[in-house]
């Protein structure tokens, strides 16, 4: 495959992959920020175990480490959640090296199954659902992503908005406060039909 500059696929991956680490409010999660865009647009993927990570070979490899409990991928970063009884100082270098080597190799990050699932999720949304998604993406998502997490729309029914808190937000002690004091207030102010906001899958 060639791009407009005439580079083939192998040459595209000759560039050096760099990764730096960012802490976040969840002490059991760490953000691995790369110099590559891993997914495009509003895409995000949250994997909770080896089986769930089948669409993403890299995530499956990371679940091969016994202390890895969750892998979240969005934009140019991965957020990894670990077991409480393991210190980041003991494992972060190994995880960083593994991710770097994988990305440097040029292997596919996602398979066709993941792409099909992402495409199907955008179908059949109502006008109100579209407004909710727009507000989440424009006002809430950037702040959440800066902490290594993400928020995505799950459903809207009978005045109740349900959202998925992913990455570092999953299991974070401060996520409930953020949900009620920030996200719920904003959505209720912008969209009169919204009465409350709840998190699912946390």
VEXTI-288929 format. One record per residue: x, y, z of N, C-alpha, C in turn; residue in three letters. Coordinates in nm, 4 decimals, decimal comma. Layout:
BEGIN
{{X; Y; Z}; {X; Y; Z}; {X; Y; Z}; ala},
...
//
This chain:
BEGIN
{{0,0843; -0,1192; 0,0000}; {0,0000; 0,0000; 0,0000}; {0,0876; 0,1239; 0,0000}; unk},
{{0,0529; 0,2208; -0,0874}; {0,1331; 0,3414; -0,0957}; {0,0497; 0,4631; -0,0601}; unk},
{{0,1151; 0,5652; -0,0007}; {0,0466; 0,6902; 0,0251}; {0,0837; 0,7889; -0,0833}; unk},
{{0,0415; 0,9155; -0,0675}; {0,0634; 1,0146; -0,1717}; {0,2107; 1,0465; -0,1943}; unk},
{{0,2939; 1,0219; -0,0962}; {0,4360; 1,0481; -0,1098}; {0,5114; 0,9294; -0,1704}; unk},
{{0,4385; 0,8226; -0,2009}; {0,5021; 0,7087; -0,2636}; {0,5690; 0,6132; -0,1672}; unk},
{{0,5403; 0,6246; -0,0387}; {0,5996; 0,5326; 0,0582}; {0,5202; 0,4034; 0,0598}; unk},
{{0,5897; 0,2920; 0,0678}; {0,5172; 0,1667; 0,0814}; {0,4948; 0,1372; 0,2289}; unk},
{{0,4203; 0,0291; 0,2562}; {0,3814; -0,0031; 0,3943}; {0,5019; -0,0247; 0,4844}; unk},
{{0,6034; -0,0935; 0,4358}; {0,7198; -0,1204; 0,5193}; {0,7917; 0,0083; 0,5560}; unk},
{{0,8056; 0,0986; 0,4597}; {0,8764; 0,2227; 0,4881}; {0,8000; 0,3102; 0,5868}; unk},
{{0,6686; 0,3016; 0,5831}; {0,5883; 0,3812; 0,6757}; {0,6219; 0,3460; 0,8203}; unk},
{{0,6599; 0,2227; 0,8457}; {0,6844; 0,1782; 0,9824}; {0,8323; 0,1796; 1,0199}; unk},
{{0,9130; 0,2449; 0,9347}; {1,0533; 0,2579; 0,9694}; {1,0752; 0,3699; 1,0707}; unk},
{{0,9758; 0,4571; 1,0855}; {0,9883; 0,5664; 1,1804}; {0,9984; 0,5118; 1,3235}; unk},
{{1,0610; 0,5862; 1,4093}; {1,0765; 0,5447; 1,5485}; {0,9455; 0,5675; 1,6239}; unk},
{{0,9022; 0,4672; 1,6969}; {0,7825; 0,4792; 1,7805}; {0,8255; 0,5232; 1,9195}; unk},
{{0,7709; 0,6327; 1,9662}; {0,8022; 0,6814; 2,1004}; {0,6774; 0,6757; 2,1873}; unk},
{{0,6976; 0,6471; 2,3122}; {0,5877; 0,6380; 2,4081}; {0,6296; 0,7065; 2,5374}; unk},
{{0,5409; 0,7908; 2,5897}; {0,5653; 0,8446; 2,7229}; {0,4452; 0,8129; 2,8114}; unk},
{{0,4675; 0,8143; 2,9420}; {0,3658; 0,7711; 3,0374}; {0,3016; 0,8897; 3,1070}; unk},
{{0,1720; 0,8787; 3,1326}; {0,0990; 0,9817; 3,2058}; {0,0167; 0,9161; 3,3156}; unk},
{{0,0291; 0,9668; 3,4365}; {-0,0545; 0,9196; 3,5459}; {-0,1934; 0,9815; 3,5317}; unk},
{{-0,2906; 0,9287; 3,6028}; {-0,4266; 0,9823; 3,6005}; {-0,4900; 0,9613; 3,7377}; unk},
{{-0,6113; 1,0121; 3,7605}; {-0,6726; 1,0004; 3,8940}; {-0,6942; 0,8586; 3,9440}; unk},
{{-0,6973; 0,7624; 3,8546}; {-0,7123; 0,6220; 3,8956}; {-0,5736; 0,5628; 3,9176}; unk},
{{-0,5336; 0,5344; 4,0406}; {-0,3977; 0,4866; 4,0688}; {-0,3648; 0,3525; 4,0055}; unk},
{{-0,4671; 0,2769; 3,9658}; {-0,4421; 0,1462; 3,9052}; {-0,4425; 0,1505; 3,7527}; unk},
{{-0,4468; 0,2699; 3,6952}; {-0,4419; 0,2851; 3,5504}; {-0,3282; 0,3774; 3,5112}; unk},
{{-0,2687; 0,3510; 3,3957}; {-0,1591; 0,4330; 3,3453}; {-0,1786; 0,4527; 3,1956}; unk},
{{-0,1530; 0,5751; 3,1508}; {-0,1736; 0,6127; 3,0116}; {-0,0422; 0,6032; 2,9349}; unk},
{{-0,0414; 0,5257; 2,8264}; {0,0758; 0,5106; 2,7406}; {0,0490; 0,5899; 2,6124}; unk},
{{0,1102; 0,7058; 2,6017}; {0,0848; 0,7977; 2,4904}; {0,1898; 0,7775; 2,3820}; unk},
{{0,1465; 0,7556; 2,2584}; {0,2380; 0,7288; 2,1485}; {0,2460; 0,8480; 2,0530}; unk},
{{0,3415; 0,8449; 1,9633}; {0,3537; 0,9472; 1,8596}; {0,2794; 0,9065; 1,7326}; unk},
{{0,1958; 0,8044; 1,7420}; {0,1146; 0,7574; 1,6297}; {-0,0331; 0,7673; 1,6656}; unk},
{{-0,1174; 0,7959; 1,5662}; {-0,2612; 0,7872; 1,5864}; {-0,3005; 0,6399; 1,5747}; unk},
{{-0,3515; 0,5838; 1,6819}; {-0,3860; 0,4415; 1,6845}; {-0,5245; 0,4164; 1,6251}; unk},
{{-0,6186; 0,5078; 1,6500}; {-0,7522; 0,4978; 1,5923}; {-0,7932; 0,6363; 1,5433}; unk},
{{-0,8885; 0,6408; 1,4524}; {-0,9289; 0,7659; 1,3909}; {-1,0584; 0,8203; 1,4505}; unk},
{{-1,0767; 0,9512; 1,4374}; {-1,2026; 1,0137; 1,4736}; {-1,2434; 0,9886; 1,6170}; unk},
{{-1,3686; 0,9480; 1,6339}; {-1,4249; 0,9261; 1,7668}; {-1,4155; 0,7808; 1,8113}; unk},
{{-1,3399; 0,6998; 1,7411}; {-1,3313; 0,5579; 1,7757}; {-1,2627; 0,5371; 1,9105}; unk},
{{-1,3101; 0,4392; 1,9832}; {-1,2474; 0,3998; 2,1090}; {-1,2837; 0,2546; 2,1381}; unk},
{{-1,1918; 0,1844; 2,1982}; {-1,2098; 0,0422; 2,2244}; {-1,1708; 0,0121; 2,3683}; unk},
{{-1,2590; -0,0586; 2,4389}; {-1,2359; -0,0916; 2,5789}; {-1,2448; -0,2428; 2,5941}; unk},
{{-1,1347; -0,3054; 2,6352}; {-1,1287; -0,4505; 2,6477}; {-1,1090; -0,4897; 2,7935}; unk},
{{-1,1914; -0,5834; 2,8406}; {-1,1898; -0,6213; 2,9815}; {-1,1235; -0,7560; 3,0086}; unk},
{{-1,0973; -0,8349; 2,9044}; {-1,0302; -0,9634; 2,9239}; {-0,9802; -1,0160; 2,7900}; unk},
{{-0,9126; -1,1286; 2,7929}; {-0,8522; -1,1861; 2,6733}; {-0,9557; -1,2152; 2,5658}; unk},
{{-1,0675; -1,2752; 2,6049}; {-1,1707; -1,3105; 2,5074}; {-1,2324; -1,1855; 2,4451}; unk},
{{-1,2606; -1,0871; 2,5285}; {-1,3203; -0,9624; 2,4822}; {-1,2279; -0,8881; 2,3857}; unk},
{{-1,0975; -0,9114; 2,4004}; {-0,9978; -0,8411; 2,3190}; {-0,9686; -0,9096; 2,1861}; unk},
{{-1,0484; -1,0074; 2,1471}; {-1,0242; -1,0814; 2,0233}; {-1,0078; -0,9915; 1,9003}; unk},
{{-1,0803; -0,8781; 1,8890}; {-1,0623; -0,7933; 1,7702}; {-0,9287; -0,7195; 1,7653}; unk},
{{-0,8525; -0,7204; 1,8750}; {-0,7290; -0,6425; 1,8828}; {-0,6126; -0,7315; 1,9284}; unk},
{{-0,5280; -0,7751; 1,8369}; {-0,4166; -0,8631; 1,8734}; {-0,3227; -0,8038; 1,9786}; unk},
{{-0,2967; -0,6738; 1,9729}; {-0,2091; -0,6131; 2,0728}; {-0,2693; -0,6240; 2,2124}; unk},
{{-0,3985; -0,5939; 2,2242}; {-0,4647; -0,6041; 2,3541}; {-0,4588; -0,7475; 2,4059}; unk},
{{-0,4771; -0,8442; 2,3171}; {-0,4687; -0,9835; 2,3599}; {-0,3298; -1,0167; 2,4141}; unk},
{{-0,2273; -0,9655; 2,3482}; {-0,0911; -0,9892; 2,3970}; {-0,0701; -0,9264; 2,5342}; unk},
{{-0,1254; -0,8086; 2,5548}; {-0,1096; -0,7417; 2,6844}; {-0,1811; -0,8180; 2,7950}; unk},
{{-0,2943; -0,8807; 2,7626}; {-0,3643; -0,9623; 2,8621}; {-0,2861; -1,0888; 2,8967}; unk},
{{-0,1814; -1,1166; 2,8206}; {-0,0948; -1,2277; 2,8552}; {-0,0162; -1,2029; 2,9830}; unk},
{{-0,0045; -1,0761; 3,0225}; {0,0569; -1,0431; 3,1510}; {-0,0490; -1,0628; 3,2598}; unk},
{{-0,0195; -1,1388; 3,3647}; {-0,1214; -1,1712; 3,4650}; {-0,1743; -1,0507; 3,5427}; unk},
{{-0,1001; -0,9408; 3,5425}; {-0,1419; -0,8231; 3,6193}; {-0,2258; -0,7249; 3,5378}; unk},
{{-0,2420; -0,7465; 3,4076}; {-0,3216; -0,6560; 3,3241}; {-0,4688; -0,6933; 3,3354}; unk},
{{-0,5524; -0,5949; 3,3731}; {-0,6939; -0,6212; 3,3941}; {-0,7843; -0,5517; 3,2932}; unk},
{{-0,7326; -0,4500; 3,2251}; {-0,8145; -0,3773; 3,1274}; {-0,7237; -0,3040; 3,0299}; unk},
{{-0,7654; -0,2978; 2,9040}; {-0,6906; -0,2235; 2,8026}; {-0,7890; -0,1353; 2,7262}; unk},
{{-0,7597; -0,0058; 2,7236}; {-0,8454; 0,0900; 2,6535}; {-0,7614; 0,1621; 2,5488}; unk},
{{-0,8156; 0,1763; 2,4276}; {-0,7423; 0,2406; 2,3184}; {-0,8277; 0,3508; 2,2574}; unk},
{{-0,7683; 0,4698; 2,2447}; {-0,8374; 0,5828; 2,1834}; {-0,7336; 0,6827; 2,1353}; unk},
{{-0,7598; 0,7463; 2,0222}; {-0,6677; 0,8482; 1,9735}; {-0,5265; 0,7957; 1,9571}; unk},
{{-0,4335; 0,8595; 2,0275}; {-0,2922; 0,8184; 2,0189}; {-0,2430; 0,7530; 2,1475}; unk},
{{-0,3330; 0,6955; 2,2251}; {-0,2885; 0,6374; 2,3521}; {-0,3613; 0,5078; 2,3873}; unk},
{{-0,2955; 0,4317; 2,4754}; {-0,3572; 0,3169; 2,5404}; {-0,3592; 0,3452; 2,6902}; unk},
{{-0,4659; 0,3078; 2,7568}; {-0,4698; 0,3121; 2,9019}; {-0,4793; 0,1685; 2,9525}; unk},
{{-0,3849; 0,1312; 3,0359}; {-0,3820; -0,0046; 3,0905}; {-0,4155; 0,0010; 3,2390}; unk},
{{-0,5073; -0,0841; 3,2811}; {-0,5421; -0,0960; 3,4221}; {-0,4809; -0,2245; 3,4763}; unk},
{{-0,4221; -0,2163; 3,5948}; {-0,3485; -0,3289; 3,6529}; {-0,4137; -0,3790; 3,7811}; unk},
{{-0,3671; -0,4921; 3,8283}; {-0,4103; -0,5447; 3,9578}; {-0,3536; -0,4568; 4,0694}; unk},
{{-0,4277; -0,4456; 4,1796}; {-0,3866; -0,3573; 4,2887}; {-0,2578; -0,4016; 4,3568}; unk},
{{-0,2294; -0,5302; 4,3553}; {-0,1147; -0,5817; 4,4319}; {0,0182; -0,5721; 4,3564}; unk},
{{0,0174; -0,5038; 4,2425}; {0,1393; -0,4863; 4,1632}; {0,1690; -0,3376; 4,1494}; unk},
{{0,2959; -0,2997; 4,1646}; {0,3358; -0,1587; 4,1544}; {0,3717; -0,1246; 4,0102}; unk},
{{0,3351; -0,0051; 3,9663}; {0,3673; 0,0371; 3,8304}; {0,5182; 0,0365; 3,8061}; unk},
{{0,5935; 0,0708; 3,9062}; {0,7391; 0,0755; 3,8899}; {0,7978; -0,0595; 3,8476}; unk},
{{0,7281; -0,1670; 3,8822}; {0,7780; -0,3012; 3,8520}; {0,7369; -0,3518; 3,7140}; unk},
{{0,6376; -0,2881; 3,6517}; {0,5822; -0,3436; 3,5275}; {0,5768; -0,2447; 3,4111}; unk},
{{0,5837; -0,1159; 3,4376}; {0,5589; -0,0189; 3,3312}; {0,6622; -0,0246; 3,2184}; unk},
{{0,7868; -0,0534; 3,2509}; {0,8898; -0,0593; 3,1469}; {0,8667; -0,1771; 3,0521}; unk},
{{0,8260; -0,2914; 3,1074}; {0,7982; -0,4080; 3,0240}; {0,6791; -0,3819; 2,9311}; unk},
{{0,5748; -0,3192; 2,9843}; {0,4569; -0,2883; 2,9037}; {0,4916; -0,1874; 2,7943}; unk},
{{0,5673; -0,0866; 2,8305}; {0,6080; 0,0149; 2,7325}; {0,6884; -0,0478; 2,6196}; unk},
{{0,7823; -0,1360; 2,6544}; {0,8654; -0,2022; 2,5535}; {0,7815; -0,2914; 2,4630}; unk},
{{0,6842; -0,3612; 2,5207}; {0,5989; -0,4508; 2,4429}; {0,5165; -0,3714; 2,3419}; unk},
{{0,4554; -0,2635; 2,3883}; {0,3733; -0,1811; 2,2995}; {0,4586; -0,1199; 2,1890}; unk},
{{0,5754; -0,0702; 2,2257}; {0,6646; -0,0081; 2,1275}; {0,7038; -0,1073; 2,0194}; unk},
{{0,7424; -0,2264; 2,0607}; {0,7851; -0,3286; 1,9647}; {0,6713; -0,3665; 1,8711}; unk},
{{0,5506; -0,3790; 1,9253}; {0,4360; -0,4167; 1,8432}; {0,4072; -0,3097; 1,7386}; unk},
{{0,4019; -0,1844; 1,7824}; {0,3718; -0,0761; 1,6894}; {0,4829; -0,0590; 1,5859}; unk},
{{0,6060; -0,0796; 1,6287}; {0,7188; -0,0656; 1,5382}; {0,7158; -0,1732; 1,4291}; unk},
{{0,6585; -0,2888; 1,4606}; {0,6582; -0,4010; 1,3670}; {0,5664; -0,3773; 1,2473}; unk},
{{0,4692; -0,2878; 1,2626}; {0,3759; -0,2625; 1,1536}; {0,2604; -0,3596; 1,1469}; unk},
{{0,2433; -0,4425; 1,2489}; {0,1301; -0,5351; 1,2520}; {-0,0015; -0,4574; 1,2604}; unk},
{{-0,1082; -0,5197; 1,2122}; {-0,2404; -0,4588; 1,2206}; {-0,2827; -0,4484; 1,3669}; unk},
{{-0,3367; -0,3323; 1,4039}; {-0,3802; -0,3139; 1,5420}; {-0,5167; -0,3766; 1,5658}; unk},
{{-0,6044; -0,3698; 1,4650}; {-0,7392; -0,4262; 1,4763}; {-0,7685; -0,5145; 1,3561}; unk},
{{-0,8545; -0,6129; 1,3767}; {-0,8957; -0,6981; 1,2662}; {-1,0299; -0,6514; 1,2098}; unk},
{{-1,0801; -0,7202; 1,1103}; {-1,2028; -0,6790; 1,0419}; {-1,3229; -0,6778; 1,1357}; unk},
{{-1,3247; -0,7674; 1,2334}; {-1,4372; -0,7745; 1,3280}; {-1,4553; -0,6439; 1,4020}; unk},
{{-1,3453; -0,5840; 1,4475}; {-1,3523; -0,4582; 1,5201}; {-1,4069; -0,3465; 1,4323}; unk},
{{-1,3651; -0,3423; 1,3071}; {-1,4098; -0,2385; 1,2160}; {-1,5594; -0,2501; 1,1883}; unk},
{{-1,6090; -0,3730; 1,1752}; {-1,7514; -0,3941; 1,1509}; {-1,8351; -0,3526; 1,2716}; unk},
{{-1,7877; -0,3842; 1,3914}; {-1,8603; -0,3468; 1,5127}; {-1,8694; -0,1961; 1,5261}; unk},
{{-1,7605; -0,1249; 1,4969}; {-1,7592; 0,0198; 1,5087}; {-1,8559; 0,0832; 1,4090}; unk},
{{-1,8612; 0,0296; 1,2881}; {-1,9489; 0,0855; 1,1860}; {-2,0962; 0,0655; 1,2207}; unk},
{{-2,1313; -0,0519; 1,2750}; {-2,2704; -0,0818; 1,3065}; {-2,3235; 0,0015; 1,4219}; unk},
{{-2,2359; 0,0462; 1,5119}; {-2,2794; 0,1216; 1,6296}; {-2,3297; 0,2609; 1,5952}; unk},
{{-2,2962; 0,3110; 1,4748}; {-2,3348; 0,4468; 1,4367}; {-2,4716; 0,4519; 1,3683}; unk},
{{-2,5353; 0,3372; 1,3497}; {-2,6610; 0,3325; 1,2751}; {-2,7821; 0,3561; 1,3666}; unk},
{{-2,8877; 0,4087; 1,3068}; {-3,0206; 0,4174; 1,3682}; {-3,0268; 0,5031; 1,4948}; unk},
{{-2,9555; 0,6132; 1,5031}; {-2,9654; 0,6984; 1,6210}; {-3,0716; 0,8063; 1,6013}; unk},
{{-3,1389; 0,8475; 1,7108}; {-3,2409; 0,9512; 1,7047}; {-3,1756; 1,0896; 1,7105}; unk},
{{-3,2572; 1,1940; 1,6922}; {-3,2048; 1,3312; 1,6959}; {-3,1488; 1,3651; 1,8340}; unk},
{{-3,2199; 1,3264; 1,9389}; {-3,1732; 1,3540; 2,0750}; {-3,0445; 1,2776; 2,1036}; unk},
{{-3,0374; 1,1536; 2,0607}; {-2,9148; 1,0755; 2,0802}; {-2,7971; 1,1416; 2,0098}; unk},
{{-2,8228; 1,1955; 1,8900}; {-2,7172; 1,2661; 1,8178}; {-2,6688; 1,3881; 1,8944}; unk},
{{-2,7621; 1,4628; 1,9560}; {-2,7254; 1,5808; 2,0345}; {-2,6428; 1,5413; 2,1573}; unk},
{{-2,6837; 1,4337; 2,2225}; {-2,6111; 1,3872; 2,3411}; {-2,4682; 1,3495; 2,3032}; unk},
{{-2,4544; 1,2747; 2,1946}; {-2,3211; 1,2346; 2,1492}; {-2,2348; 1,3549; 2,1166}; unk},
{{-2,2941; 1,4557; 2,0518}; {-2,2196; 1,5744; 2,0145}; {-2,1667; 1,6474; 2,1378}; unk},
{{-2,2509; 1,6602; 2,2409}; {-2,2087; 1,7283; 2,3631}; {-2,0994; 1,6487; 2,4351}; unk},
{{-2,1176; 1,5177; 2,4419}; {-2,0159; 1,4345; 2,5062}; {-1,8820; 1,4469; 2,4342}; unk},
{{-1,8847; 1,4421; 2,3008}; {-1,7612; 1,4471; 2,2233}; {-1,6948; 1,5842; 2,2275}; unk},
{{-1,7763; 1,6899; 2,2272}; {-1,7199; 1,8249; 2,2184}; {-1,6765; 1,8803; 2,3535}; unk},
{{-1,7554; 1,8565; 2,4575}; {-1,7296; 1,9205; 2,5865}; {-1,6686; 1,8280; 2,6923}; unk},
{{-1,7077; 1,7009; 2,6903}; {-1,6682; 1,6105; 2,7979}; {-1,5471; 1,5255; 2,7610}; unk},
{{-1,5481; 1,4714; 2,6415}; {-1,4455; 1,3754; 2,6029}; {-1,3022; 1,4283; 2,6131}; unk},
{{-1,2729; 1,5515; 2,5666}; {-1,1332; 1,5989; 2,5754}; {-1,0782; 1,5988; 2,7177}; unk},
{{-1,1601; 1,6421; 2,8144}; {-1,1141; 1,6464; 2,9533}; {-1,0940; 1,5062; 3,0090}; unk},
{{-1,1845; 1,4153; 2,9758}; {-1,1737; 1,2781; 3,0244}; {-1,0522; 1,2087; 2,9635}; unk},
{{-1,0284; 1,2326; 2,8341}; {-0,9150; 1,1690; 2,7682}; {-0,7815; 1,2178; 2,8241}; unk},
{{-0,7780; 1,3421; 2,8721}; {-0,6532; 1,3939; 2,9272}; {-0,6113; 1,3169; 3,0513}; unk},
{{-0,7070; 1,2481; 3,1145}; {-0,6783; 1,1655; 3,2315}; {-0,6652; 1,0177; 3,1960}; unk},
{{-0,6616; 0,9871; 3,0658}; {-0,6417; 0,8487; 3,0247}; {-0,7673; 0,7650; 3,0160}; unk},
{{-0,8813; 0,8303; 3,0203}; {-1,0063; 0,7557; 3,0117}; {-1,0898; 0,8006; 2,8943}; unk},
{{-1,2137; 0,7620; 2,8937}; {-1,3042; 0,8032; 2,7867}; {-1,4470; 0,7826; 2,8327}; unk},
{{-1,5353; 0,8556; 2,7680}; {-1,6774; 0,8401; 2,7940}; {-1,7464; 0,8242; 2,6607}; unk},
{{-1,8404; 0,7331; 2,6524}; {-1,9134; 0,7137; 2,5281}; {-2,0613; 0,6906; 2,5578}; unk},
{{-2,1438; 0,7289; 2,4634}; {-2,2882; 0,7146; 2,4759}; {-2,3279; 0,5676; 2,4714}; unk},
{{-2,4183; 0,5287; 2,5602}; {-2,4690; 0,3910; 2,5611}; {-2,6143; 0,3873; 2,5157}; unk},
{{-2,7011; 0,4667; 2,5809}; {-2,8422; 0,4655; 2,5443}; {-2,9142; 0,5851; 2,6068}; unk},
{{-3,0329; 0,6131; 2,5538}; {-3,1196; 0,7166; 2,6105}; {-3,2629; 0,6664; 2,6070}; unk},
{{-3,3258; 0,6624; 2,7237}; {-3,4625; 0,6132; 2,7325}; {-3,5303; 0,6705; 2,8560}; unk},
{{-3,6524; 0,7216; 2,8378}; {-3,7322; 0,7750; 2,9482}; {-3,6561; 0,8792; 3,0303}; unk},
{{-3,5819; 0,9659; 2,9631}; {-3,5115; 1,0733; 3,0312}; {-3,3785; 1,0350; 3,0927}; unk},
{{-3,3426; 0,9078; 3,0828}; {-3,2186; 0,8593; 3,1445}; {-3,1120; 0,8356; 3,0371}; unk},
{{-2,9994; 0,9062; 3,0524}; {-2,8857; 0,8849; 2,9638}; {-2,7907; 0,7871; 3,0317}; unk},
{{-2,7548; 0,6819; 2,9613}; {-2,6567; 0,5881; 3,0138}; {-2,5289; 0,6012; 2,9323}; unk},
{{-2,4173; 0,6124; 3,0024}; {-2,2883; 0,6291; 2,9365}; {-2,1919; 0,5210; 2,9841}; unk},
{{-2,0935; 0,4930; 2,9000}; {-1,9865; 0,4007; 2,9349}; {-1,8657; 0,4806; 2,9786}; unk},
{{-1,8166; 0,4538; 3,0980}; {-1,6930; 0,5140; 3,1453}; {-1,5836; 0,4105; 3,1253}; unk},
{{-1,4826; 0,4467; 3,0450}; {-1,3833; 0,3483; 3,0037}; {-1,2420; 0,3934; 3,0377}; unk},
{{-1,1485; 0,3019; 3,0159}; {-1,0087; 0,3337; 3,0431}; {-0,9858; 0,3631; 3,1891}; unk},
{{-0,9160; 0,4729; 3,2191}; {-0,8854; 0,5074; 3,3571}; {-1,0100; 0,5404; 3,4376}; unk},
{{-1,1189; 0,5809; 3,3697}; {-1,2417; 0,6166; 3,4402}; {-1,3103; 0,4950; 3,5007}; unk},
{{-1,2877; 0,3787; 3,4433}; {-1,3502; 0,2571; 3,4932}; {-1,2903; 0,2208; 3,6285}; unk},
{{-1,3728; 0,2267; 3,7328}; {-1,3266; 0,1945; 3,8670}; {-1,2591; 0,3097; 3,9394}; unk},
{{-1,2553; 0,4276; 3,8781}; {-1,1912; 0,5429; 3,9421}; {-1,2840; 0,6002; 4,0489}; unk},
{{-1,2330; 0,6266; 4,1710}; {-1,3170; 0,6789; 4,2788}; {-1,3841; 0,8119; 4,2471}; unk},
{{-1,3197; 0,8961; 4,1658}; {-1,3756; 1,0285; 4,1383}; {-1,4729; 1,0299; 4,0217}; unk},
{{-1,4907; 0,9158; 3,9540}; {-1,5740; 0,9154; 3,8342}; {-1,7207; 0,9440; 3,8645}; unk},
{{-1,7713; 0,8975; 3,9781}; {-1,9114; 0,9227; 4,0140}; {-1,9365; 1,0711; 4,0359}; unk},
{{-1,8433; 1,1392; 4,1017}; {-1,8566; 1,2827; 4,1241}; {-1,8560; 1,3569; 3,9906}; unk},
{{-1,7641; 1,3198; 3,9028}; {-1,7571; 1,3815; 3,7702}; {-1,8858; 1,3591; 3,6938}; unk},
{{-1,9405; 1,2383; 3,7037}; {-2,0619; 1,2032; 3,6312}; {-2,1783; 1,2920; 3,6733}; unk},
{{-2,1987; 1,3073; 3,8033}; {-2,3154; 1,3803; 3,8535}; {-2,2970; 1,5321; 3,8512}; unk},
{{-2,1827; 1,5801; 3,8958}; {-2,1635; 1,7239; 3,9068}; {-2,1298; 1,7904; 3,7741}; unk},
{{-2,0654; 1,7155; 3,6835}; {-2,0253; 1,7749; 3,5567}; {-2,1108; 1,7322; 3,4403}; unk},
{{-2,1082; 1,6052; 3,4087}; {-2,1744; 1,5556; 3,2884}; {-2,3253; 1,5690; 3,2961}; unk},
{{-2,3845; 1,5269; 3,4079}; {-2,5299; 1,5338; 3,4209}; {-2,5802; 1,6773; 3,4150}; unk},
{{-2,5141; 1,7680; 3,4862}; {-2,5578; 1,9073; 3,4865}; {-2,5515; 1,9684; 3,3472}; unk},
{{-2,4456; 1,9380; 3,2731}; {-2,4296; 1,9938; 3,1390}; {-2,5376; 1,9415; 3,0440}; unk},
{{-2,5610; 1,8100; 3,0455}; {-2,6607; 1,7533; 2,9559}; {-2,8015; 1,8019; 2,9891}; unk},
{{-2,8346; 1,8135; 3,1179}; {-2,9671; 1,8611; 3,1574}; {-2,9881; 2,0068; 3,1154}; unk},
{{-2,8807; 2,0845; 3,1207}; {-2,8894; 2,2256; 3,0815}; {-2,9070; 2,2404; 2,9305}; unk},
{{-2,8374; 2,1569; 2,8544}; {-2,8392; 2,1680; 2,7087}; {-2,9595; 2,0970; 2,6448}; unk},
{{-3,0053; 1,9890; 2,7091}; {-3,1130; 1,9082; 2,6504}; {-3,2216; 1,8867; 2,7562}; unk},
{{-3,3334; 1,9591; 2,7484}; {-3,4394; 1,9509; 2,8497}; {-3,4944; 1,8100; 2,8709}; unk},
{{-3,4871; 1,7257; 2,7678}; {-3,5413; 1,5898; 2,7799}; {-3,4598; 1,5021; 2,8752}; unk},
{{-3,3369; 1,5411; 2,9030}; {-3,2496; 1,4622; 2,9919}; {-3,2831; 1,4897; 3,1381}; unk},
{{-3,3105; 1,3854; 3,2138}; {-3,3423; 1,3982; 3,3567}; {-3,2285; 1,3532; 3,4468}; unk},
{{-3,1571; 1,2513; 3,4049}; {-3,0467; 1,2011; 3,4864}; {-2,9474; 1,1269; 3,3968}; unk},
{{-2,8257; 1,1076; 3,4509}; {-2,7215; 1,0365; 3,3775}; {-2,6674; 0,9252; 3,4664}; unk},
{{-2,6546; 0,8061; 3,4098}; {-2,6026; 0,6918; 3,4839}; {-2,4881; 0,6284; 3,4075}; unk},
{{-2,3980; 0,5665; 3,4813}; {-2,2868; 0,4938; 3,4196}; {-2,3190; 0,3456; 3,4156}; unk},
{{-2,2803; 0,2789; 3,3075}; {-2,2984; 0,1344; 3,2975}; {-2,1638; 0,0704; 3,2679}; unk},
{{-2,1515; -0,0550; 3,3048}; {-2,0296; -0,1288; 3,2752}; {-1,9093; -0,0886; 3,3562}; unk},
{{-1,9296; -0,0165; 3,4698}; {-1,8170; 0,0276; 3,5530}; {-1,7788; -0,0817; 3,6500}; unk},
//
